[in-house]
Amino acid sequence: MRLFGITFGEGNIKVGDVFTFSLPSHITCPGASSWCRKYCNAARYEKLRPTCRNAYKLNLMLAKNPKKFTKIVLGILPRILSCMRIHVSGDF
């Protein structure tokens, strides 16, 4: 689902009906070890689901505009979303 330029995932069996926001693996993990990069679960998921990889790239492009991103995430989303999971790969 796209909302205000952000692409959201729509949860899963584990977390339920919660919107999710993610960024691409590897390029947004500056402290990742070589082991982590080799066995990265998020990277595997992105390979299996190119749609997710593209959505994460769009989110990263928006996040690189801090003024717009902050306005959306802090100013608008809390009014319409009761809960949002950030970075589903667990790297946050």
JONOR-V23129 format. One record per residue. N is the residue number from 1. RES is the residue in one letter. SS is DSSP state (2 for helix, 1 for strand, 0 for the rest). Layout:
N&RES&SS  N&RES&SS
//
This chain:
1&M&0  2&R&1  3&L&1  4&F&0  5&G&0  6&I&1  7&T&1  8&F&0  9&G&1  10&E&0  11&G&0  12&N&1  13&I&0  14&K&0  15&V&0  16&G&1  17&D&0  18&V&0  19&F&1  20&T&1  21&F&1  22&S&0  23&L&0  24&P&0  25&S&0  26&H&0  27&I&0  28&T&0  29&C&0  30&P&0  31&G&0  32&A&0  33&S&0  34&S&2  35&W&2  36&C&2  37&R&2  38&K&2  39&Y&0  40&C&0  41&N&2  42&A&2  43&A&2  44&R&2  45&Y&2  46&E&2  47&K&2  48&L&2  49&R&0  50&P&2  51&T&2  52&C&2  53&R&2  54&N&2  55&A&2  56&Y&2  57&K&2  58&L&2  59&N&2  60&L&2  61&M&2  62&L&2  63&A&2  64&K&0  65&N&0  66&P&2  67&K&2  68&K&2  69&F&2  70&T&2  71&K&2  72&I&2  73&V&2  74&L&2  75&G&2  76&I&2  77&L&2  78&P&2  79&R&2  80&I&2  81&L&0  82&S&0  83&C&0  84&M&1  85&R&1  86&I&1  87&H&0  88&V&0  89&S&0  90&G&0  91&D&0  92&F&0
//
